[in-house]
Amino acid sequence: MPMTEEEMSKCRKIIHGHAAAAAAGNLVPVPGVGIAVDTVTMTTMAMALASVFGGSITESVAKNMATSAIIATIKKQPLKVITKEISKVLPFIGQLVAPSISVAMLESAGWLLADDLAAERDEKIQKKELENPRGGHNFRYEKKFELPEP
């Protein structure tokens, strides 16, 4: 089951808001600070996204999810990460490049995370349906229905 419009809207707000916060944090012209800011931002984003899909996760689980999502994004876009960190050494240019790359990375990682959470929710729903195929009814009839005699 794909995400509903309401879930998409909530995810969009969460992801865009967190990406903007990460961009602000990446304005600091110190290499390495950006990855730390991205990790913290992704952790809070993971917790917020989990609530959209009816779940709640602890900070340590969110941190693991964030780290995994960032690593997956780095593997997909290694050049962007390297460029972002190296650009911070250059005055002014780094302050333009690093935040924009961070936004792109967090947007990408956020949507990957949202898709994973939606798939996990769907898997749980499907598992419940398989365990209880009658739609929640577990009636057992010990004897057949008989019409009363006239």
C-alpha positions as CSV (number, residue, x, y, z in Angstrom):
1,M,0.0,0.0,0.0
2,P,1.6,3.3,-1.0
3,M,1.7,6.3,1.3
4,T,-1.6,8.2,1.6
5,E,-1.7,11.9,0.6
6,E,-1.8,12.8,4.3
7,E,1.3,10.8,5.0
8,M,3.1,12.3,2.0
9,S,2.2,15.8,3.2
10,K,3.4,15.1,6.7
11,C,6.6,13.5,5.4
12,R,7.2,16.4,3.1
13,K,6.9,18.9,5.9
14,I,9.2,16.8,8.2
15,I,11.8,16.2,5.6
16,H,11.9,19.7,4.2
17,G,12.0,21.2,7.7
18,H,14.9,19.0,8.8
19,A,16.8,19.6,5.6
20,A,16.5,23.3,6.1
21,A,17.8,22.9,9.7
22,A,20.8,20.8,8.4
23,A,21.5,23.5,5.8
24,A,21.7,26.1,8.6
25,G,24.1,23.9,10.5
26,N,26.2,23.3,7.5
27,L,26.9,27.1,7.2
28,V,29.7,26.5,9.8
29,P,32.9,26.5,7.8
30,V,34.6,23.7,9.7
31,P,35.1,20.3,7.9
32,G,33.4,17.5,9.8
33,V,30.8,19.6,11.5
34,G,28.4,19.1,8.6
35,I,28.3,15.3,9.0
36,A,27.7,15.7,12.7
37,V,24.8,18.1,12.1
38,D,23.4,15.8,9.4
39,T,23.5,12.9,11.8
40,V,21.7,14.7,14.5
41,T,19.1,16.1,12.1
42,M,18.5,12.7,10.6
43,T,18.0,11.2,14.0
44,T,15.3,13.6,14.9
45,M,13.8,13.2,11.4
46,A,13.7,9.4,11.8
47,M,11.8,9.8,15.1
48,A,9.3,12.2,13.5
49,L,8.8,10.1,10.4
50,A,8.2,7.0,12.5
51,S,5.3,8.7,14.2
52,V,3.7,9.5,10.8
53,F,3.4,5.7,10.2
54,G,2.0,4.9,13.6
55,G,5.2,3.9,15.3
56,S,7.6,5.3,17.8
57,I,11.3,4.6,18.1
58,T,13.9,5.4,20.7
59,E,16.7,7.8,20.1
60,S,19.3,5.0,19.8
61,V,17.2,3.2,17.1
62,A,16.7,6.5,15.3
63,K,20.4,7.2,15.5
64,N,21.1,3.7,13.9
65,M,18.5,4.4,11.2
66,A,20.0,7.8,10.5
67,T,23.5,6.5,10.3
68,S,22.3,3.7,7.9
69,A,20.4,6.2,5.8
70,I,23.4,8.6,5.6
71,I,25.8,5.8,4.8
72,A,23.5,4.6,2.0
73,T,23.3,8.2,0.7
74,I,27.1,8.6,0.9
75,K,27.5,5.4,-1.1
76,K,25.1,6.6,-3.7
77,Q,26.6,10.1,-3.8
78,P,30.2,10.0,-2.6
79,L,31.3,12.9,-4.7
80,K,28.7,15.2,-3.2
81,V,29.9,14.4,0.3
82,I,33.6,14.9,-0.5
83,T,32.8,18.2,-2.3
84,K,30.7,19.4,0.7
85,E,33.4,18.8,3.2
86,I,36.3,20.1,1.0
87,S,34.3,23.2,0.0
88,K,34.2,24.3,3.6
89,V,37.9,25.2,3.4
90,L,37.1,27.8,0.7
91,P,35.8,31.1,2.2
92,F,32.3,32.0,1.0
93,I,32.1,29.3,-1.7
94,G,32.0,26.6,1.0
95,Q,29.2,28.4,2.8
96,L,27.1,28.3,-0.4
97,V,28.0,24.8,-1.6
98,A,27.9,22.8,1.7
99,P,24.4,23.7,2.8
100,S,22.9,23.0,-0.7
101,I,24.6,19.6,-0.9
102,S,23.4,18.9,2.7
103,V,19.8,19.7,1.7
104,A,20.0,17.4,-1.3
105,M,21.5,14.6,0.8
106,L,19.0,14.9,3.6
107,E,16.1,15.1,1.2
108,S,17.3,11.9,-0.5
109,A,18.0,10.1,2.8
110,G,14.7,11.3,4.3
111,W,12.6,9.9,1.5
112,L,14.5,6.6,1.6
113,L,13.7,6.4,5.3
114,A,10.0,7.3,4.8
115,D,9.7,4.6,2.1
116,D,11.3,2.0,4.4
117,L,9.0,3.0,7.3
118,A,5.9,2.8,5.0
119,A,7.0,-0.6,3.7
120,E,7.6,-1.8,7.3
121,R,4.1,-0.6,8.3
122,D,2.6,-2.4,5.3
123,E,4.5,-5.6,6.2
124,K,3.0,-5.5,9.7
125,I,-0.5,-5.0,8.3
126,Q,-0.1,-7.9,5.9
127,K,1.3,-10.1,8.7
128,K,-1.8,-9.3,10.9
129,E,-4.1,-10.1,8.0
130,L,-2.4,-13.4,7.4
131,E,-2.7,-14.3,11.1
132,N,-6.4,-13.4,11.1
133,P,-7.7,-13.9,7.6
134,R,-11.4,-13.5,8.5
135,G,-11.1,-9.8,9.1
136,G,-10.9,-10.1,12.9
137,H,-13.7,-12.6,13.4
138,N,-12.8,-15.9,15.0
139,F,-16.3,-17.5,15.3
140,R,-16.6,-21.2,15.5
141,Y,-19.9,-23.0,15.0
142,E,-20.2,-26.2,16.8
143,K,-23.4,-27.3,15.1
144,K,-25.1,-26.5,11.8
145,F,-27.9,-24.0,11.7
146,E,-31.2,-25.7,11.6
147,L,-34.6,-24.3,10.8
148,P,-37.1,-24.8,13.5
149,E,-39.8,-27.4,12.8
150,P,-43.3,-26.1,12.2
